[in-house]
Amino acid sequence: MRAPNPKIRLPLGSPILELRQLGKSFPGVKVLDGVDFELRRGEVHVLLGENGAGKSTLAKILSGACQKDSGEILLDGQPAEIRNPRHAWALGIGMIYQELNLAPNLTVAENIFLGREHTLVPGVISDRQMRTQAREILDGLRVPLDVRARLGTLGIAQQQMVEIAKALSLHARILIMDEPTSALTGQEIRELFATMRGLKERGVAIIYISHRLEELAEIGDRVTVLRDGHSVATRAVGEVEVSELIRLMVNRELQEQYPRRRTARGAELLRVEHLTQNGRLRDISFVLHRGEVLGLAGLLGSGRSRLARALFGAEPIDSGAIFLEGRPCRIDSPGQAIKLGIGFLAEDRRTDGLVLMLSLRENTSLPSLARFCRWGVVGRARERCASEQYRRQLRIRSQGIEQSVNLLSGGNQQKVVLSKWLCAQARLFIFDEPTRGIDVGAKVEIYEWMNQLTAAGSAILMISSDMPEILGMSDRVLTLCRGAITAELDAEEASQEAIMRGALGVGASPASFSAASPSVAGEKVRPDPDAPDRFNRAQHEQVP
């Protein structure tokens, strides 16, 4: 890990928060087991660990969302019992959850002050005062959002910034951030980090939970690693290597971060010809073969997810043709796509991939209920057997197949989404941001399953904003810009610079693009270490 920037390293203050032998159990599972942790004034203390290691549970205890079973919490050296979220706010503890906790039908300002509305007199809310203060907070974050806008009309990145503004409005002494950058562009991340440095200068202490190891040196002062509910190590950020952190997290060496095992390209599985949608997707044509991972890269608003949803029947197309194994097919609904053997891991797994209040068993079998039914009655024994099989194969950490998926960690939820498409016997998989918000160990497990799927003759269309993931796991890469394919690159010729140029539409005309275009696909360039950052930064600028 590179040395931290000395300009943002300030002398750390005295402890503001101490956890001593903290313990928490759920039925059948001990989530936290004797955790020790210290947070000092004016520091960013990074909390690392695999999904299921106990990070989010620790954060929920501190935010009042659940209660500890054992151990001691000290605030300013004094014992504290955090009874509920409102009590946590009163103690000066603010929380930003990984999954957004907002009301889509309310405005930006109303969301920022939800539960703490300003009133002129009792029972009369002052919208004007809330809007004024909301603008001040967002201006401090340098986020040009309309405070009157309904939250549901905003993108995920913008909603995340509203969540951050909501927490900052609490004037917290302690701020807990659970994966706050998972949906942000490079420019938005820089603005967030600038805000965090300003908070540090005022003595605010920050617990920062992240799976992005590259962020540690940029913003962290110290790092604590949790593994299986235990705190296994605390280190100064500038004195620890990434390889050591990974070893501490997973208790094993990860030789390859992107362990792609390429197989011989098989027969054509999917062919798309001249697919067009209402000016948003323009003349899309490509081929995907069995045994292949086809990466799809592009900036925010380029049409990546829209194309995925159109192929899955979740959005209509105006013209064009889709062929599966050489046969034309019409996909007007997700139900038809499932019958044709298409599985879709959506970008937002909690909204589009899972029914959160149903069990692991029910989510796994949901697309395949017809297989388990006889005379309209679901055969529970067969359903349970299949669900348990995939739970074991995918190593889903849960209390069993009857546990609600809402209680699982993000990585285990993603495995449940994958299990339902394995159970449905899909042959074509569409992965939209498959490792978003997943720790390094779970990422490698997802990648290994991708290898198994392609080795078995399936095909994968993988959408990702993570350029190293695109380069590391793709056999070919397509780039999209403003709804059109601008480049097609084989793995050998794909580079950070070439992908970024294609995503920006530089040197290629969408109307006349050829895969052999010398300006993009055929150009040999040196890998550019700054390209991923410019790729993310450009996402904010390219939204139509």
C-alpha atoms as one frame of an Amber mdcrd trajectory, in Angstrom:
protein
   0.000   0.000   0.000   1.400   3.407  -0.905   2.190   5.792   1.910  -0.664
   8.060   3.048  -0.699  11.673   1.961   0.968  13.594   4.822  -1.127  16.659
   4.068  -4.251  14.996   5.386  -2.696  13.194   8.359  -3.378  15.106  11.552
  -2.370  14.133  15.085  -5.064  11.826  16.374  -6.961  12.863  19.479  -7.979
  10.924  22.546 -10.424   7.989  22.264 -14.025   9.056  21.761 -15.373   5.501
  21.426 -14.167   2.208  22.884 -15.660  -1.256  22.459 -14.577  -3.919  24.924
 -15.344  -7.609  24.331 -18.489  -6.767  22.342 -20.677  -9.801  21.633 -23.825
 -10.360  19.573 -25.645 -13.556  18.564 -28.639 -14.360  16.419 -30.389 -17.742
  16.644 -27.747 -20.321  15.762 -25.083 -17.785  14.747 -22.553 -15.872  16.855
 -21.958 -12.727  14.790 -19.623 -10.802  17.129 -17.409 -12.598  19.624 -15.319
 -10.481  21.983 -14.635  -7.574  19.617 -12.272  -4.829  20.835 -12.200  -1.535
  18.935 -11.062   2.040  19.546 -11.989   5.225  17.676 -10.139   8.500  18.267
 -11.225  12.076  17.660 -10.340  13.344  14.218  -9.511   9.966  12.692 -10.917
   7.828   9.906 -10.791   4.263  11.204 -11.383   1.769   8.388 -13.219  -1.462
   9.222 -12.456  -4.392   6.912 -13.694  -7.952   6.695 -15.442 -10.449   4.465
 -19.212 -10.343   4.098 -20.577 -11.931   7.238 -17.527 -10.993   9.341 -19.669
  -8.775  11.582 -18.943  -5.262  10.272 -22.550  -4.265   9.600 -23.759  -5.799
  12.869 -21.186  -3.752  14.782 -22.378  -0.636  12.947 -26.023  -1.433  13.719
 -25.252  -1.787  17.426 -23.549   1.605  17.468 -26.408   3.208  15.523 -29.030
   1.729  17.868 -30.615  -0.535  15.273 -29.930  -3.602  17.426 -28.671  -4.274
  20.933 -25.427  -5.929  22.035 -25.588  -9.137  24.052 -22.371  -8.658  25.991
 -19.386  -6.381  26.371 -19.071  -2.685  27.020 -19.411   0.524  24.979 -17.589
   3.620  26.238 -18.255   7.136  24.918 -15.775   9.755  26.138 -14.607   7.184
  28.681 -18.099   6.685  30.159 -20.239   3.509  29.771 -23.119   3.950  27.329
 -26.156   1.847  26.457 -27.425   2.804  22.996 -31.135   2.094  23.170 -32.387
   2.983  19.679 -31.492   5.084  16.606 -32.940   8.277  18.087 -30.829   7.778
  21.195 -27.764   7.255  18.971 -28.514  10.575  17.234 -28.760  12.275  20.639
 -25.355  10.831  21.549 -23.910  12.298  18.334 -23.663   9.074  16.314 -24.729
   9.271  12.659 -25.050   6.285  10.316 -24.942   5.851   6.542 -26.040   2.325
   5.630 -24.761   0.420   2.596 -28.318  -0.047   1.343 -30.090   3.276   0.952
 -32.558   4.129   3.701 -34.604   6.805   1.979 -38.208   7.560   1.008 -38.491
   7.740  -2.803 -41.769   9.700  -2.771 -40.391  12.537  -0.649 -38.186  15.408
  -1.797 -34.445  15.660  -1.251 -34.932  18.170   1.589 -37.663  16.072   3.225
 -35.402  13.015   3.153 -32.475  14.863   4.693 -34.606  15.948   7.680 -36.933
  12.936   7.823 -38.002  12.432  11.440 -36.435  15.774  12.411 -38.621  18.162
  10.422 -38.408  21.887  11.186 -41.669  23.377  12.405 -42.966  26.930  12.641
 -45.415  25.958  15.379 -46.226  22.463  16.638 -47.743  20.449  13.804 -46.786
  22.929  11.031 -43.689  21.954   9.046 -41.451  24.694   7.631 -40.563  23.446
   4.150 -38.741  26.677   3.385 -36.378  26.349   6.339 -35.653  22.691   5.517
 -34.916  23.528   1.877 -32.542  26.328   2.903 -30.569  24.111   5.266 -30.590
  21.220   2.791 -29.047  23.489   0.136 -26.335  24.562   2.582 -25.406  20.942
   3.324 -25.401  19.914  -0.343 -23.398  23.003  -1.283 -20.851  21.927   1.311
 -20.668  18.568  -0.473 -20.528  20.377  -3.830 -23.504  18.356  -5.070 -25.774
  20.375  -7.387 -29.073  18.716  -6.524 -32.502  20.328  -6.601 -33.708  20.041
  -2.999 -37.323  20.059  -4.278 -36.766  17.008  -6.522 -38.486  13.738  -5.634
 -35.891  11.210  -4.575 -37.304   8.497  -6.830 -36.372  10.563  -9.891 -32.655
  10.524  -8.975 -30.014   7.955  -9.863 -28.385   5.682  -7.282 -25.256   7.846
  -7.031 -27.328  10.972  -6.370 -29.459   9.149  -3.806 -26.271   8.047  -2.042
 -25.172  11.677  -1.763 -28.559  12.529  -0.206 -27.972   9.756   2.338 -24.585
  11.281   3.169 -26.130  14.758   3.482 -28.790  13.325   5.794 -26.111  11.958
   8.133 -24.077  15.163   8.038 -27.180  17.170   8.997 -27.051  15.468  12.412
 -23.833  17.322  13.327 -22.481  13.987  14.470 -19.362  13.582  16.595 -19.092
  10.016  15.293 -20.036   9.174  11.730 -20.352   5.558  10.567 -20.139   5.041
   6.801 -21.034   1.581   5.468 -19.805   1.360   1.838 -20.648   5.021   1.054
 -18.740   5.064  -2.246 -20.148   1.872  -3.777 -22.373   3.810  -6.220 -20.325
   7.009  -6.598 -18.212   8.187  -9.516 -14.579   9.186  -9.148 -15.415  12.892
  -8.914 -18.135  12.273  -6.315 -15.724  10.121  -4.290 -13.138  12.912  -4.308
 -15.763  15.385  -3.136 -16.842  12.992  -0.366 -13.235  12.545   0.761 -12.742
  16.318   0.790 -15.800  16.626   3.045 -14.470  13.879   5.301 -11.147  15.715
   5.662 -13.037  18.844   6.681 -14.931  16.831   9.290 -11.654  15.422  10.618
 -10.264  18.915  11.070 -13.264  19.697  13.286 -12.543  16.602  15.383 -15.292
  14.362  13.973 -14.388  10.669  14.199 -15.365   8.399  11.301 -15.777   4.618
  11.122 -15.404   3.797   7.441 -16.537   0.354   6.229 -15.357  -0.447   2.707
 -14.362  -3.314   0.434 -12.344  -1.001  -1.808  -8.825  -1.540  -0.530  -7.476
   1.220  -2.774  -9.434   3.773  -0.704  -7.540   3.011   2.502  -4.384   4.960
   1.720  -6.451   7.839   0.369  -8.590   8.489   3.421  -7.831   6.097   6.308
  -5.647   6.607   9.387  -5.975   3.179  10.977  -7.564  -0.103   9.877  -9.122
  -2.904  11.925  -9.847  -6.316  10.393 -12.788  -8.469  11.505 -12.922 -12.176
  10.693 -15.726 -14.511  11.738 -16.884 -12.081  14.412 -13.441 -11.517  15.952
 -11.218  -8.430  15.754  -7.969  -9.964  14.491  -5.721  -6.939  13.944  -5.476
  -3.138  14.055  -2.781  -1.417  11.989  -1.741   2.082  10.946  -2.721   2.442
   7.296   0.739   3.540   6.149   2.392   0.521   7.762   0.447  -2.387   6.251
   0.438  -4.016   2.809  -2.724  -4.913   0.894  -1.605  -8.559   0.703  -1.419
  -8.731   4.513  -4.901  -7.221   4.876  -6.350  -9.761   2.446  -4.657 -12.596
   4.336  -6.033 -11.287   7.642  -9.541 -10.966   6.180  -9.854 -14.408   4.598
  -7.184 -16.339   6.544  -5.728 -17.604   3.271  -3.644 -16.326   0.381  -5.549
 -15.107  -2.675  -3.081 -15.695  -5.481  -5.234 -14.075  -8.151  -7.687 -11.253
  -7.635  -9.297 -11.950 -11.050  -8.859 -15.727 -11.568 -10.270 -15.978 -15.083
  -9.739 -19.422 -16.623 -10.401 -19.061 -20.302 -12.028 -21.907 -22.206 -12.296
 -22.598 -25.911 -14.996 -20.460 -27.484 -18.033 -22.581 -28.268 -20.973 -22.206
 -30.603 -22.970 -19.020 -30.864 -25.517 -18.737 -28.050 -26.823 -15.164 -28.364
 -26.919 -12.880 -31.377 -28.362  -9.366 -31.250 -28.993  -7.497 -34.513 -29.782
  -3.776 -34.805 -31.559  -3.557 -31.443 -33.032  -0.082 -30.973 -35.078   1.464
 -28.179 -36.654   4.906 -28.366 -33.414   6.741 -29.094 -31.794   5.312 -25.939
 -30.315   2.193 -27.538 -29.092   2.703 -31.076 -28.503  -0.104 -33.565 -26.942
  -2.547 -31.080 -25.432  -5.650 -32.691 -23.143  -8.276 -31.164 -22.614 -12.020
 -30.747 -21.985 -14.005 -27.556 -20.602 -17.555 -27.648 -20.801 -20.451 -25.232
 -17.884 -20.524 -22.805 -17.361 -16.767 -23.092 -17.505 -13.769 -20.761 -18.372
 -10.682 -22.767 -17.640  -7.514 -20.794 -19.802  -4.442 -21.317 -18.234  -1.133
 -20.274 -19.575   2.388 -20.447 -20.197   5.530 -18.484 -23.227   6.235 -16.330
 -26.122   6.814 -18.738 -24.455   4.960 -21.626 -27.279   2.403 -21.814 -25.536
  -0.623 -20.253 -28.269  -1.541 -17.760 -30.997  -0.559 -20.211 -29.578  -3.049
 -22.730 -29.478  -5.759 -20.055 -33.090  -5.112 -19.093 -34.173  -5.119 -22.746
 -32.518  -8.507 -23.315 -34.308  -9.840 -20.217 -37.688  -8.532 -21.365 -37.953
  -5.964 -18.567 -38.006  -3.079 -21.084 -39.530  -3.021 -24.575 -37.515  -2.648
 -27.777 -38.682  -0.732 -30.832 -36.834  -2.715 -33.495 -34.126  -5.285 -33.998
 -33.840  -9.036 -33.545 -32.609 -11.412 -30.847 -31.447 -14.944 -31.689 -30.764
 -17.763 -29.217 -28.764 -20.657 -30.665 -29.551 -19.332 -34.129 -33.315 -19.228
 -33.640 -35.150 -15.891 -33.563 -37.040 -15.215 -30.347 -39.256 -12.511 -29.009
 -38.725 -11.571 -25.371 -41.590  -9.417 -24.135 -41.331 -10.216 -20.424 -38.927
 -11.602 -17.819 -41.114 -14.717 -17.678 -40.392 -15.425 -21.341 -36.681 -14.786
 -20.777 -36.615 -17.278 -17.895 -38.310 -19.934 -20.060 -35.632 -19.354 -22.700
 -32.883 -19.982 -20.142 -31.799 -16.403 -19.405 -30.813 -15.377 -15.875 -30.382
 -11.758 -14.788 -28.347 -10.600 -11.784 -29.613  -7.024 -11.544 -27.506  -4.075
 -10.393 -29.732  -3.478  -7.352 -30.122  -6.977  -5.923 -32.349  -5.874  -3.032
 -34.916  -4.179  -5.295 -34.768  -6.215  -8.510 -33.093  -9.479  -7.520 -34.687
 -10.644  -4.283 -37.923 -10.673  -2.314 -36.365  -9.566   0.935 -38.996 -10.846
   3.362 -39.037 -14.327   1.816 -36.648 -17.054   2.877 -33.545 -18.287   1.138
 -35.550 -21.360   0.043 -38.380 -19.315  -1.441 -36.042 -16.938  -3.290 -33.980
 -19.797  -4.719 -36.991 -21.635  -6.136 -39.018 -18.586  -7.207 -38.174 -18.640
 -10.969 -38.470 -22.452 -11.039 -41.705 -23.122  -9.151 -43.207 -24.942 -12.118
 -40.501 -27.612 -11.742 -41.514 -28.238  -8.138 -45.282 -28.156  -8.676 -47.643
 -31.039  -9.240 -51.319 -30.275  -9.845 -50.677 -26.731  -8.654 -49.104 -27.769
  -5.341 -45.446 -27.056  -4.596 -43.503 -30.162  -3.593 -41.799 -28.802  -0.475
 -39.410 -31.739  -0.063 -37.935 -31.320  -3.547 -37.841 -27.536  -3.136 -35.993
 -27.793   0.180 -33.556 -30.332  -1.242 -32.688 -28.086  -4.208 -32.354 -24.973
  -2.035 -30.072 -26.760   0.418 -27.968 -28.078  -2.465 -27.262 -24.586  -3.808
 -26.787 -23.142  -0.319 -23.977 -25.648   0.221 -22.484 -25.341  -3.257 -22.328
 -21.555  -3.086 -21.281 -21.583   0.585 -24.037 -19.178   1.586 -23.605 -18.214
   5.232 -27.022 -18.428   6.818 -28.899 -20.063   9.657 -30.471 -22.359   7.078
 -32.700 -22.241   4.032 -35.626 -20.828   6.025 -33.795 -17.653   7.055 -35.090
 -14.410   5.536 -32.642 -13.085   2.928 -33.127  -9.623   4.411 -30.923 -10.756
   7.302 -28.038 -11.935   5.098 -24.936  -9.907   4.259 -24.590  -8.331   0.820
 -22.247 -11.006  -0.514 -24.517 -13.820   0.653 -27.545 -12.078  -0.853 -25.719
 -11.954  -4.192 -25.034 -15.682  -3.909 -28.769 -16.269  -3.333 -29.512 -14.364
  -6.553 -27.014 -16.581  -8.391 -28.479 -19.709  -6.793 -31.963 -18.983  -8.127
 -30.644 -18.830 -11.704 -28.608 -21.996 -11.214 -31.778 -23.635  -9.908 -33.660
 -22.316 -12.970 -31.012 -23.989 -15.171 -30.168 -20.789 -17.023 -27.634 -21.019
 -19.868 -27.216 -17.309 -20.587 -26.345 -15.122 -17.606 -26.551 -11.330 -17.562
 -24.461  -9.972 -14.671 -25.023  -6.264 -13.973 -22.370  -5.070 -11.465 -21.961
  -8.608 -10.051 -19.522  -7.677  -7.263 -20.815  -4.290  -6.165 -20.588  -4.004
  -2.368 -18.949  -7.439  -1.990 -15.714  -8.148  -0.130 -12.584  -9.454  -1.826
 -13.106 -13.054  -0.725 -16.709 -13.195  -1.955 -15.644 -11.547  -5.224 -13.199
 -14.357  -5.921 -15.942 -16.895  -5.186 -18.257 -15.186  -7.698 -15.437 -15.168
 -10.268 -14.805 -18.879  -9.708 -18.490 -19.566 -10.332 -18.239 -17.579 -13.548
 -15.381 -19.888 -14.539 -17.474 -22.950 -13.727 -20.425 -21.643 -15.718 -18.379
 -20.911 -18.830 -16.540 -24.240 -18.517 -19.947 -25.953 -18.526 -20.908 -24.176
 -21.772 -22.912 -21.244 -20.472 -22.263 -17.667 -21.590 -22.037 -14.492 -19.523
 -22.712 -10.866 -20.448 -21.001  -8.909 -17.649 -21.667  -5.211 -17.057 -19.233
  -3.523 -14.709 -18.050  -0.047 -13.738 -14.892  -1.603 -12.275 -12.306  -1.395
 -15.053  -9.869  -3.922 -13.499 -12.796  -6.367 -13.256 -13.666  -5.820 -16.917
 -10.025  -6.344 -17.945  -9.458  -9.274 -15.592 -12.567 -11.361 -16.313 -13.619
 -10.616 -19.908 -12.730 -12.600 -23.032 -13.953  -9.686 -25.132 -15.051  -6.163
 -24.222 -17.756  -3.999 -25.794 -17.917  -0.300 -24.964 -21.100   1.761 -25.087
 -21.469   5.504 -25.417 -24.866   7.221 -25.526 -26.689   4.007 -26.372 -24.395
   2.781 -29.164 -21.525   0.312 -29.354 -18.307   2.221 -29.973 -15.624  -0.463
 -29.652 -15.105  -4.209 -29.542 -11.831  -5.405 -28.044 -10.358  -8.875 -27.603
  -8.797  -9.586 -24.211  -5.301  -9.300 -25.692  -5.851  -5.812 -27.099  -8.067
  -4.427 -24.350  -6.400  -1.808 -22.170  -7.551   0.833 -19.737  -6.930   3.578
 -22.276  -8.737   1.798 -25.126 -11.801   1.048 -22.958 -11.964   4.604 -21.696
 -11.702   6.005 -25.225 -14.505   3.737 -26.368 -16.657   4.698 -23.370 -16.138
   8.362 -24.209 -16.801   7.759 -27.914 -13.368   9.134 -28.833 -12.188   8.219
 -32.322 -15.200   6.076 -33.219 -18.463   6.881 -34.939 -21.343   4.832 -33.518
 -23.148   4.868 -36.860 -20.197   3.406 -38.755 -18.323   1.501 -36.051 -16.420
  -1.621 -37.012 -14.718  -3.964 -34.556 -11.573  -3.469 -36.578 -11.625   0.306
 -36.223  -7.925   1.248 -36.040  -8.682   4.307 -33.929  -9.879   2.215 -30.984
  -9.847  -1.544 -31.307  -6.637  -1.863 -33.267  -4.611   0.741 -31.430  -1.841
  -0.467 -29.130  -1.388   1.768 -26.121   0.452   1.521 -22.831  -1.722   0.859
 -19.764  -2.481   4.168 -18.127  -2.574   4.029 -14.289  -4.802   7.115 -14.193
  -7.315   5.738 -16.684  -9.652   4.048 -14.146  -9.934   7.305 -12.209 -10.639
   9.330 -15.348 -13.130   6.642 -16.418 -15.055   7.054 -13.141 -14.724  10.843
 -13.200 -16.159  10.983 -16.698 -19.257   9.022 -15.661 -20.706  12.090 -13.933
 -20.053  14.254 -16.980 -21.600  11.917 -19.570 -25.081  11.438 -18.150 -27.520
  12.633 -20.856
